[in-house]
Every structure is written in structure tokens, then in C-alpha cells.
């Protein structure tokens, strides 16, 4: 984690270096992998995060700005329609050129130009740099989740990191924390960085509820499977049952069963399923079906944020995350194990206004057909998660490190 007193230039160097560091275990062939349209190759992540600074900071700050390459605007634009046309998302894995070496040279050149500006940034440009750094941290997480999907699609089950998962302690008994009905704040308080979709802070009314002290574990989810959870349409939302049948879901993503029992693919390769760890890589539909089976429901995001208010933000970034749960996992951990599905659709807070210009496309235009997740996962960079962070994915998404905890109404 970057020290809080670091300058913006220090943070820039640390975060940019961390992205390259995540690629250290890769072979050259791995940089090109794209296992599905929703995922991107590592090489594209390295280039796109660099393009962000070039397009939104350098182009505005340099008097004699010249792009590193005239076609990079087309190749490495992600979804900014205001900037122009772009290469199809599902075909990023076809870009054998520029080479990895060329992309790394691109990063070095843009870094030199960015650091040369560090002493004369206007407040507006400094804000764009801060956004770009948080954007890069999001791509650090995506790089790992996309790589896991690519390696998990390989019959050889290659490992991203060496070693075997550490043993975890037994999960503590599930307890319920009660909250009375009342008006509560929701959203970022304005201290420190926040994405625009965390604002503005506002008040909501919540009926009395109770929420589980921990995430649902793999062992508990196995009971759902053994009770026919994937064969009982009465447990599922209509769209979810359709997805379940269409894709042949029978267990969470990366789970498999052989004569020796259940196994799960991790970033450290194939491992025996640990029943005490939080269940991970489930869709919103699966989480919702389990909750109905358990005579409970998923919390709405206001309940989740109220329940974790004042709790310490912890992260188990990839050095230990998927492989070693937090010390208090199972006894009140709200951060750093798995992103938690909520029952809330991704919509704007009252009074929300997207930023002017192309960066206004960052979050707001995706507020449709997505569900909110909270809490951060073992792949979320240290210092990047917070109580108000609103992650969002389509309800059928499974490749993210996504789990869930239960909630219930109180009379």
C-alpha cells in the first residue's frame, strides 16, 4: 500500500510499477490470451491503462502533444464513444502487434512524459491523474480475474503463482446482526478519492433487518448443490433459471468433481475444495437461488453499507488473498475476501451528475442491466477498497471473485 503522505508522483510510480509486477510470472505467450469477449489480454490491459493517461492527461497538458502511435487511439480505447471508433472488444486477443516489448516501451515513454508534468499539474489535471491511478488499480484486478479465466480454460490448469493454498481455519458459526428501522446515510462522505457513482451522499430509509456475520462458505453451498439446488426451478428467478439451463451450471465456476471429491481451480493451480472458505465465482442468480433455498435473501446495498459502517477496511491482495482468508474471515469480515452480490440494481444516486466530457462515460452509462457488488475481493488492490465502493456486473457474470452473505427481514 502506498503511504498516505506520498506525493502524486510517488503514487503514480508505485501503481504503474505494480501493474507490470503482476505480469512478472507470465510467459510471453500468456500476454495474448483472451478466453472470452468480456475478458482482455494482459498486453491490452498494459496498453489501455497507458492510453488513458496519454489521451486524457497528456493530450490536455502538453503544448506540443503528439500521440505515441497514431493508431493507439483506435486499438486501446475501451468504451469512450466521445473519443472515436475502437477495435472490437471481443477481438483484442487477435492483436499480435504491437508486441509486448512495444507496449512496454509505450508505458515507459508515457511514464516519462507524465512525470515531467508532475510539478505543473493544474487541480483539474491532478484530478484526472488520480482517476487514472484508480482506473489502473481496477485493471490490476481485472488482469488477475481475466488471467484466471484464461488459465482455467486450459486443460493443463496452469498456475499463475507458485505454491499451494494455505490451510484455513474452520469458519465460525454464522451469526445474525440486527439493525432497527431508520434513516441512514448512503454514499461517499467526500474525504479522499471516490468514483462518481459513489456520490452524492444522501439519506435512505431502511426497514428493520438482520445480516449474516460472514459470507456463505463453500461447504454450505455444497449442501445447496446436494439438495438439488441446480435442478429446482422454484428456487430461481426466471432469467437465472434460463441461464442455468442454457450453460449447464451445476456448481460455481472453477469447481469440478472427480472420484476423490470436489476440487477448485485457483491462481495457484488446482486444489482440493476447502469447505471453510467463502464460496466464490457465483453469479447473482446463483446467490439469489441459494438465499431463497436458505429461507433468506440478499441484502440491498444500503443494508450492506450500514452494517459495515465503522469497520476496518482490510484487503488480502493477491499475494495472499485467494490462498489465505483474512484472520477474522467468518467473524465479521466485510472486505477483501470476495465481492458480495447485493439485491440492488446499479442505478444513479439521487442528484447524480456524470462528469463533463469523455470521462463522464466512465460509470454513468452502464447504469442499466447490472447488479451491485460490495466489499472488495482478494484480487482488489490494497488501499483501493472502501465501504462505499460500488462494483457492478451483469447478473450472470461468474468470472469475478464474487460471493455473497445473507440477510433477512425483521418483523
DANOR-V435612 format. One record per residue. N is the residue number from 1. RES is the residue in one small letter. SS is DSSP state (~ for helix, > for strand, _ for the rest). OMEGA is omega in whole degrees, 0 to 359 (* if undefined). Layout:
# DANOR-V435612
n:N res:RES ss:SS omega:OMEGA
n:N res:RES ss:SS omega:OMEGA
This chain:
# DANOR-V435612
n:1 res:x ss:_ omega:179
n:2 res:x ss:_ omega:180
n:3 res:x ss:_ omega:184
n:4 res:x ss:_ omega:182
n:5 res:x ss:_ omega:183
n:6 res:x ss:_ omega:174
n:7 res:x ss:_ omega:178
n:8 res:x ss:~ omega:178
n:9 res:x ss:~ omega:178
n:10 res:x ss:~ omega:180
n:11 res:x ss:~ omega:179
n:12 res:x ss:~ omega:181
n:13 res:x ss:~ omega:184
n:14 res:x ss:~ omega:183
n:15 res:x ss:~ omega:179
n:16 res:x ss:~ omega:178
n:17 res:x ss:~ omega:180
n:18 res:x ss:~ omega:179
n:19 res:x ss:~ omega:178
n:20 res:x ss:~ omega:179
n:21 res:x ss:~ omega:178
n:22 res:x ss:~ omega:180
n:23 res:x ss:_ omega:184
n:24 res:x ss:_ omega:180
n:25 res:x ss:_ omega:188
n:26 res:x ss:_ omega:167
n:27 res:x ss:_ omega:183
n:28 res:x ss:~ omega:181
n:29 res:x ss:~ omega:183
n:30 res:x ss:~ omega:184
n:31 res:x ss:~ omega:185
n:32 res:x ss:~ omega:189
n:33 res:x ss:_ omega:169
n:34 res:x ss:_ omega:188
n:35 res:x ss:_ omega:177
n:36 res:x ss:_ omega:183
n:37 res:x ss:_ omega:182
n:38 res:x ss:_ omega:181
n:39 res:x ss:_ omega:180
n:40 res:x ss:_ omega:178
n:41 res:x ss:_ omega:176
n:42 res:x ss:~ omega:181
n:43 res:x ss:~ omega:179
n:44 res:x ss:~ omega:177
n:45 res:x ss:~ omega:180
n:46 res:x ss:~ omega:182
n:47 res:x ss:~ omega:184
n:48 res:x ss:~ omega:180
n:49 res:x ss:~ omega:176
n:50 res:x ss:~ omega:177
n:51 res:x ss:~ omega:180
n:52 res:x ss:~ omega:179
n:53 res:x ss:~ omega:180
n:54 res:x ss:~ omega:186
n:55 res:x ss:~ omega:189
n:56 res:x ss:~ omega:180
n:57 res:x ss:~ omega:184
n:58 res:x ss:~ omega:181
n:59 res:x ss:~ omega:180
n:60 res:x ss:~ omega:189
n:61 res:x ss:~ omega:184
n:62 res:x ss:_ omega:181
n:63 res:x ss:_ omega:181
n:64 res:x ss:_ omega:185
n:65 res:x ss:_ omega:171
n:66 res:x ss:_ omega:179
n:67 res:x ss:_ omega:178
n:68 res:x ss:_ omega:179
n:69 res:x ss:_ omega:185
n:70 res:x ss:_ omega:182
n:71 res:x ss:_ omega:183
n:72 res:x ss:~ omega:175
n:73 res:x ss:~ omega:180
n:74 res:x ss:~ omega:185
n:75 res:x ss:~ omega:192
n:76 res:x ss:~ omega:167
n:77 res:x ss:_ omega:182
n:78 res:x ss:_ omega:184
n:79 res:x ss:_ omega:184
n:80 res:x ss:_ omega:181
n:81 res:x ss:_ omega:180
n:82 res:x ss:_ omega:181
n:83 res:x ss:_ omega:180
n:84 res:x ss:_ omega:180
n:85 res:x ss:_ omega:183
n:86 res:x ss:_ omega:177
n:87 res:x ss:_ omega:181
n:88 res:x ss:_ omega:183
n:89 res:x ss:~ omega:184
n:90 res:x ss:~ omega:182
n:91 res:x ss:~ omega:180
n:92 res:x ss:~ omega:179
n:93 res:x ss:~ omega:179
n:94 res:x ss:~ omega:184
n:95 res:x ss:_ omega:176
n:96 res:x ss:_ omega:174
n:97 res:x ss:_ omega:4
n:98 res:x ss:_ omega:180
n:99 res:x ss:_ omega:176
n:100 res:x ss:~ omega:180
n:101 res:x ss:~ omega:179
n:102 res:x ss:~ omega:178
n:103 res:x ss:~ omega:179
n:104 res:x ss:~ omega:174
n:105 res:x ss:~ omega:177
n:106 res:x ss:~ omega:178
n:107 res:x ss:~ omega:183
n:108 res:x ss:~ omega:180
n:109 res:x ss:~ omega:181
n:110 res:x ss:~ omega:177
n:111 res:x ss:~ omega:178
n:112 res:x ss:~ omega:181
n:113 res:x ss:~ omega:178
n:114 res:x ss:~ omega:182
n:115 res:x ss:~ omega:176
n:116 res:x ss:~ omega:179
n:117 res:x ss:~ omega:192
n:118 res:x ss:~ omega:185
n:119 res:x ss:~ omega:183
n:120 res:x ss:~ omega:177
n:121 res:x ss:_ omega:171
n:122 res:x ss:_ omega:176
n:123 res:x ss:~ omega:179
n:124 res:x ss:~ omega:179
n:125 res:x ss:~ omega:176
n:126 res:x ss:~ omega:176
n:127 res:x ss:~ omega:177
n:128 res:x ss:~ omega:176
n:129 res:x ss:~ omega:179
n:130 res:x ss:~ omega:176
n:131 res:x ss:~ omega:180
n:132 res:x ss:~ omega:179
n:133 res:x ss:~ omega:177
n:134 res:x ss:~ omega:174
n:135 res:x ss:~ omega:179
n:136 res:x ss:~ omega:178
n:137 res:x ss:~ omega:174
n:138 res:x ss:~ omega:180
n:139 res:x ss:~ omega:172
n:140 res:x ss:~ omega:178
n:141 res:x ss:~ omega:179
n:142 res:x ss:~ omega:178
n:143 res:x ss:~ omega:180
n:144 res:x ss:~ omega:180
n:145 res:x ss:~ omega:179
n:146 res:x ss:~ omega:177
n:147 res:x ss:~ omega:180
n:148 res:x ss:~ omega:179
n:149 res:x ss:~ omega:179
n:150 res:x ss:~ omega:179
n:151 res:x ss:~ omega:179
n:152 res:x ss:~ omega:177
n:153 res:x ss:_ omega:182
n:154 res:x ss:_ omega:180
n:155 res:x ss:_ omega:178
n:156 res:x ss:_ omega:182
n:157 res:x ss:_ omega:180
n:158 res:x ss:_ omega:180
n:159 res:x ss:_ omega:174
n:160 res:x ss:_ omega:183
n:161 res:x ss:_ omega:181
n:162 res:x ss:_ omega:175
n:163 res:x ss:_ omega:179
n:164 res:x ss:_ omega:179
n:165 res:x ss:_ omega:177
n:166 res:x ss:_ omega:177
n:167 res:x ss:_ omega:178
n:168 res:x ss:_ omega:176
n:169 res:x ss:_ omega:177
n:170 res:x ss:_ omega:178
n:171 res:x ss:_ omega:178
n:172 res:x ss:_ omega:178
n:173 res:x ss:_ omega:179
n:174 res:x ss:_ omega:177
n:175 res:x ss:_ omega:182
n:176 res:x ss:> omega:177
n:177 res:x ss:> omega:185
n:178 res:x ss:> omega:178
n:179 res:x ss:> omega:180
n:180 res:x ss:_ omega:175
n:181 res:x ss:_ omega:178
n:182 res:x ss:> omega:178
n:183 res:x ss:> omega:182
n:184 res:x ss:> omega:177
n:185 res:x ss:> omega:177
n:186 res:x ss:> omega:178
n:187 res:x ss:_ omega:185
n:188 res:x ss:_ omega:184
n:189 res:x ss:_ omega:177
n:190 res:x ss:_ omega:179
n:191 res:x ss:_ omega:183
n:192 res:x ss:_ omega:184
n:193 res:x ss:_ omega:170
n:194 res:x ss:_ omega:172
n:195 res:x ss:_ omega:185
n:196 res:x ss:~ omega:181
n:197 res:x ss:~ omega:174
n:198 res:x ss:~ omega:185
n:199 res:x ss:_ omega:353
n:200 res:x ss:_ omega:174
n:201 res:x ss:_ omega:184
n:202 res:x ss:> omega:182
n:203 res:x ss:> omega:175
n:204 res:x ss:> omega:174
n:205 res:x ss:> omega:177
n:206 res:x ss:> omega:170
n:207 res:x ss:_ omega:180
n:208 res:x ss:_ omega:181
n:209 res:x ss:> omega:170
n:210 res:x ss:> omega:186
n:211 res:x ss:> omega:184
n:212 res:x ss:> omega:182
n:213 res:x ss:_ omega:182
n:214 res:x ss:_ omega:177
n:215 res:x ss:_ omega:173
n:216 res:x ss:_ omega:182
n:217 res:x ss:> omega:177
n:218 res:x ss:~ omega:179
n:219 res:x ss:~ omega:177
n:220 res:x ss:~ omega:179
n:221 res:x ss:~ omega:176
n:222 res:x ss:~ omega:178
n:223 res:x ss:~ omega:175
n:224 res:x ss:~ omega:178
n:225 res:x ss:~ omega:183
n:226 res:x ss:~ omega:179
n:227 res:x ss:_ omega:176
n:228 res:x ss:_ omega:184
n:229 res:x ss:~ omega:180
n:230 res:x ss:~ omega:179
n:231 res:x ss:~ omega:186
n:232 res:x ss:_ omega:184
n:233 res:x ss:~ omega:182
n:234 res:x ss:~ omega:180
n:235 res:x ss:~ omega:193
n:236 res:x ss:_ omega:166
n:237 res:x ss:_ omega:184
n:238 res:x ss:~ omega:180
n:239 res:x ss:~ omega:180
n:240 res:x ss:~ omega:178
n:241 res:x ss:~ omega:177
n:242 res:x ss:~ omega:178
n:243 res:x ss:~ omega:179
n:244 res:x ss:~ omega:180
n:245 res:x ss:~ omega:184
n:246 res:x ss:~ omega:184
n:247 res:x ss:~ omega:179
n:248 res:x ss:_ omega:180
n:249 res:x ss:_ omega:174
n:250 res:x ss:_ omega:181
n:251 res:x ss:_ omega:176
n:252 res:x ss:_ omega:175
n:253 res:x ss:_ omega:178
n:254 res:x ss:_ omega:174
n:255 res:x ss:> omega:173
n:256 res:x ss:> omega:183
n:257 res:x ss:> omega:175
n:258 res:x ss:> omega:181
n:259 res:x ss:_ omega:180
n:260 res:x ss:_ omega:180
n:261 res:x ss:> omega:183
n:262 res:x ss:> omega:176
n:263 res:x ss:> omega:182
n:264 res:x ss:> omega:178
n:265 res:x ss:> omega:179
n:266 res:x ss:> omega:177
n:267 res:x ss:_ omega:174
n:268 res:x ss:_ omega:178
n:269 res:x ss:> omega:183
n:270 res:x ss:> omega:182
n:271 res:x ss:> omega:173
n:272 res:x ss:> omega:181
n:273 res:x ss:_ omega:178
n:274 res:x ss:_ omega:184
n:275 res:x ss:_ omega:184
n:276 res:x ss:_ omega:180
n:277 res:x ss:_ omega:176
n:278 res:x ss:> omega:174
n:279 res:x ss:_ omega:188
n:280 res:x ss:_ omega:179
n:281 res:x ss:_ omega:171
n:282 res:x ss:_ omega:177
n:283 res:x ss:_ omega:172
n:284 res:x ss:~ omega:182
n:285 res:x ss:~ omega:179
n:286 res:x ss:~ omega:178
n:287 res:x ss:~ omega:180
n:288 res:x ss:~ omega:180
n:289 res:x ss:~ omega:177
n:290 res:x ss:~ omega:182
n:291 res:x ss:~ omega:179
n:292 res:x ss:~ omega:177
n:293 res:x ss:~ omega:182
n:294 res:x ss:_ omega:181
n:295 res:x ss:_ omega:179
n:296 res:x ss:_ omega:178
n:297 res:x ss:> omega:173
n:298 res:x ss:> omega:178
n:299 res:x ss:_ omega:168
n:300 res:x ss:_ omega:188
n:301 res:x ss:~ omega:177
n:302 res:x ss:~ omega:176
n:303 res:x ss:~ omega:181
n:304 res:x ss:~ omega:183
n:305 res:x ss:~ omega:178
n:306 res:x ss:~ omega:183
n:307 res:x ss:~ omega:183
n:308 res:x ss:~ omega:181
n:309 res:x ss:_ omega:178
n:310 res:x ss:_ omega:179
n:311 res:x ss:_ omega:181
n:312 res:x ss:_ omega:177
n:313 res:x ss:_ omega:180
n:314 res:x ss:_ omega:179
n:315 res:x ss:_ omega:176
n:316 res:x ss:_ omega:186
n:317 res:x ss:_ omega:199
n:318 res:x ss:_ omega:178
n:319 res:x ss:_ omega:180
n:320 res:x ss:_ omega:194
n:321 res:x ss:_ omega:185
n:322 res:x ss:_ omega:191
n:323 res:x ss:_ omega:182
n:324 res:x ss:_ omega:181
n:325 res:x ss:_ omega:177
n:326 res:x ss:_ omega:184
n:327 res:x ss:_ omega:182
n:328 res:x ss:_ omega:177
n:329 res:x ss:_ omega:183
n:330 res:x ss:_ omega:180
n:331 res:x ss:_ omega:175
n:332 res:x ss:_ omega:180
n:333 res:x ss:_ omega:179
n:334 res:x ss:_ omega:187
n:335 res:x ss:_ omega:164
n:336 res:x ss:_ omega:176
n:337 res:x ss:> omega:178
n:338 res:x ss:_ omega:171
n:339 res:x ss:> omega:186
n:340 res:x ss:> omega:176
n:341 res:x ss:> omega:170
n:342 res:x ss:> omega:178
n:343 res:x ss:> omega:185
n:344 res:x ss:> omega:173
n:345 res:x ss:> omega:179
n:346 res:x ss:_ omega:178
n:347 res:x ss:_ omega:181
n:348 res:x ss:_ omega:170
n:349 res:x ss:_ omega:178
n:350 res:x ss:_ omega:180
n:351 res:x ss:_ omega:181
n:352 res:x ss:_ omega:174
n:353 res:x ss:_ omega:176
n:354 res:x ss:_ omega:179
n:355 res:x ss:_ omega:177
n:356 res:x ss:_ omega:177
n:357 res:x ss:_ omega:185
n:358 res:x ss:~ omega:181
n:359 res:x ss:~ omega:173
n:360 res:x ss:~ omega:177
n:361 res:x ss:~ omega:188
n:362 res:x ss:_ omega:185
n:363 res:x ss:_ omega:193
n:364 res:x ss:~ omega:186
n:365 res:x ss:~ omega:178
n:366 res:x ss:~ omega:183
n:367 res:x ss:_ omega:180
n:368 res:x ss:_ omega:174
n:369 res:x ss:_ omega:177
n:370 res:x ss:_ omega:177
n:371 res:x ss:> omega:183
n:372 res:x ss:> omega:169
n:373 res:x ss:> omega:182
n:374 res:x ss:> omega:165
n:375 res:x ss:_ omega:183
n:376 res:x ss:_ omega:184
n:377 res:x ss:> omega:178
n:378 res:x ss:_ omega:178
n:379 res:x ss:_ omega:179
n:380 res:x ss:_ omega:184
n:381 res:x ss:_ omega:178
n:382 res:x ss:_ omega:180
n:383 res:x ss:_ omega:183
n:384 res:x ss:_ omega:183
n:385 res:x ss:_ omega:181
n:386 res:x ss:_ omega:186
n:387 res:x ss:_ omega:186
n:388 res:x ss:_ omega:183
n:389 res:x ss:_ omega:180
n:390 res:x ss:_ omega:172
n:391 res:x ss:> omega:182
n:392 res:x ss:> omega:178
n:393 res:x ss:> omega:173
n:394 res:x ss:_ omega:186
n:395 res:x ss:_ omega:179
n:396 res:x ss:_ omega:184
n:397 res:x ss:_ omega:182
n:398 res:x ss:_ omega:187
n:399 res:x ss:_ omega:174
n:400 res:x ss:_ omega:176
n:401 res:x ss:_ omega:189
n:402 res:x ss:> omega:175
n:403 res:x ss:> omega:181
n:404 res:x ss:_ omega:169
n:405 res:x ss:_ omega:185
n:406 res:x ss:> omega:173
n:407 res:x ss:> omega:178
n:408 res:x ss:> omega:174
n:409 res:x ss:> omega:173
n:410 res:x ss:_ omega:180
n:411 res:x ss:_ omega:*
